[in-house]
Amino acid sequence: MIIDLRSDTVTVPTQEMKNAMFNAKVGDDVFEDDETVINLEALGASMFGKEAGIYCPSGTMTNQIAIKLNSNSPGELICDELSHVYKYEGGGIGFNSGLATKLIKGDAGRLTASQIEAAINPDDVHFPESQIVSLENTCNKGGGTIYNIEEIKKIKALCSDKKLKLHLDGARIFNAIVEADYSAKDIGAEFDTISVCLSKGLGAPVGSLLLGTKTDIKKARRIRKIFGGGMRQAGYIAAAGIYALENNIERLREDHHKAKELGNVLENLSFVKKVLPVYTNIVVFEVIDSIDFNTIIAKLADKHIKVVAFGHQQIRLVTHLNFTDEMLSKTIETLKGLK
Ligand SMILES: *Cc1c(COP(=O)(O)O)cnc(C)c1O
């Protein structure tokens, strides 16, 4: 038994999901002829109360398309320093959209309206024009942190007032929604564009949705083609996305529960210096100074448990739908026995 806790992207489709994929009705989606893709886009949009959606190969692509359509180079994007759009998308903000980036140090990936207000450039030719704010909920590098809806509303009001676009990197938005006191529609009301990953905790093999107004999504379709993301009989994979949205949201709580259990066990182990608070399905812990954290990663790999380094002396474990109760017991037993 191999236990893969490197990411919630490692999930493979269940038999039920495969059946949905196998039976999908497909067509050429570049001609907008694939009814399964059309249904997925409509389902995602309606869940968040948005007018339209577009299915893309990856979350990086939905974010990068959103940044492109919400900006006009030269200009500047404002985000937290831990943001995926900045850290893990290959410099795409500059490469694809020709924007500068203003980084803010938030609270484990979460910004406040007043921090953003202070980061908006004055109308002065020396400075790039502030054009777009990007938030991430949950924040991966922050350890799966969840935004408070009151703060999001304040940020939205500020952006409307200052004529800035507001994008949500919602790769793991459903991990936030099942824990927080807000719904997908509440979130949809606050953002111009929303990116949602189907291939993370929701368990689809491929794909992300970008949601927004009809006008914005029409623009997005043009940009997706330029980025090389126009797909043909994509209904086969889109069917997995529909299955995921219909069946795999509520069960995210099980992943969160398992993550909390792992966090509690780690708290009491001699090689652990500290465990970051566990908010959703991401557990990050720091190894004591006297032990090189790479040796812990290697020892776990020897016991067929895969985890990843997450910064200096930090290790990340991510729970997901292929991480069973049996695997949880085995992981706990292995962690406790680690010498
Ligand atoms: C995974 C992820 C993405 C998109 O990743 P892809 O691998 O391109 O699908 C975007 N934002 C966050 C926060 C993520 O964790």
PDBQT file of the ligand as one rigid body, heavy atoms in Angstrom, charges set to zero:
ROOT
HETATM    1  C1  LIG A 401      -3.224  23.844  -7.641  1.00  0.00    +0.000 C 
HETATM    2  C2  LIG A 401      -3.486  25.281  -7.538  1.00  0.00    +0.000 A 
HETATM    3  C3  LIG A 401      -3.725  26.069  -8.663  1.00  0.00    +0.000 A 
HETATM    4  C4  LIG A 401      -3.731  25.548 -10.082  1.00  0.00    +0.000 C 
HETATM    5  O1  LIG A 401      -2.910  24.522 -10.327  1.00  0.00    +0.000 OA
HETATM    6  P1  LIG A 401      -2.904  23.613 -11.642  1.00  0.00    +0.000 P 
HETATM    7  O2  LIG A 401      -1.960  22.563 -11.251  1.00  0.00    +0.000 OA
HETATM    8  O3  LIG A 401      -2.419  24.485 -12.732  1.00  0.00    +0.000 OA
HETATM    9  O4  LIG A 401      -4.282  23.113 -11.905  1.00  0.00    +0.000 OA
HETATM   10  C5  LIG A 401      -3.989  27.397  -8.480  1.00  0.00    +0.000 A 
HETATM   11  N1  LIG A 401      -4.039  27.926  -7.247  1.00  0.00    +0.000 NA
HETATM   12  C6  LIG A 401      -3.838  27.203  -6.144  1.00  0.00    +0.000 A 
HETATM   13  C7  LIG A 401      -3.961  27.837  -4.811  1.00  0.00    +0.000 C 
HETATM   14  C8  LIG A 401      -3.541  25.856  -6.248  1.00  0.00    +0.000 A 
HETATM   15  O5  LIG A 401      -3.323  25.140  -5.136  1.00  0.00    +0.000 OA
ENDROOT
TORSDOF 0
